[in-house]
Amino acid sequence: MSHPQSDSPVSPISVGDSSDSQPSPASADSPGSPAVVGPLGPVGRVTAASYSGASASAVAFPDPARRPYPDPRPAGSAVSASSALHAVLEDSEEGTLMETLGMEVVTRDAHRTEIRMPVDGARQVVGILHGGATAALIETAASVAARAGAPDDAVPVGAELTVSHLRSVSQGWVKATATPLHRGRRTVVYQVTVTDDDERTIAVGTLRSLFT
């Protein structure tokens, strides 16, 4: 079916010849303003209007004192999983019995770990160091050492603890030194010696741990 043809001429659309048209932003820029060049060539010029409100908001920077969680490691690194896990466990010492008894890690290593603890705050009613606090120090030193040498993605769990109290102490600090007696794929055994400020041995013990 045919449609009637209109004989009325189509009025041409006038582009850019209106008397009230405004110049484009590019033509309104000062010739002396720096040009902005894109991948395909110049795209305009930078003017003062381009920076309006640019400094109105504060720039936030990361807190340098806050450590990322967990420790960053290159993607795919062989040490990523174990390093992150051990870092998390070290951070988790806060708020535990270690913090309650004031324990401080002097040396953290699978071959030798040293942890000291103040007698003050860990005494029994007669004024000497509580045997339970000494046992806790021995297990802690052995556990920290076992954790330092644990395989990837493994956590040592104490399975058997023995303690012999040899001498009492009523003041100062005591230090536990843990060294390995056996290091296997599934179990580790650490011997721990506890000394006072005069290097006298006040207790000895062993801890057998299982890797889980």
Sequence and secondary structure as in RCSB ss.txt:
>XXXX:A:sequence
MSHPQSDSPVSPISVGDSSDSQPSPASADSPGSPAVVGPLGPVGRVTAASYSGASASAVAFPDPARRPYPDPRPA
GSAVSASSALHAVLEDSEEGTLMETLGMEVVTRDAHRTEIRMPVDGARQVVGILHGGATAALIETAASVAARAGA
PDDAVPVGAELTVSHLRSVSQGWVKATATPLHRGRRTVVYQVTVTDDDERTIAVGTLRSLFT
>XXXX:A:secstr
       S       S  TT    HHHHS TTS EEEETTEEEEE  GGGGTTTTSS      TTS  SS    T
T TTHHHHHHHHHHHHTTTTSHHHHTT EEEE  SS EEEEEESTT B TTSSB HHHHHHHHHHHHHHHHHHT 
 TT  EEEEEEEEEE     SSEEEEEEEEEEE SSEEEEEEEEE TT  EEEEEEEEEEE 
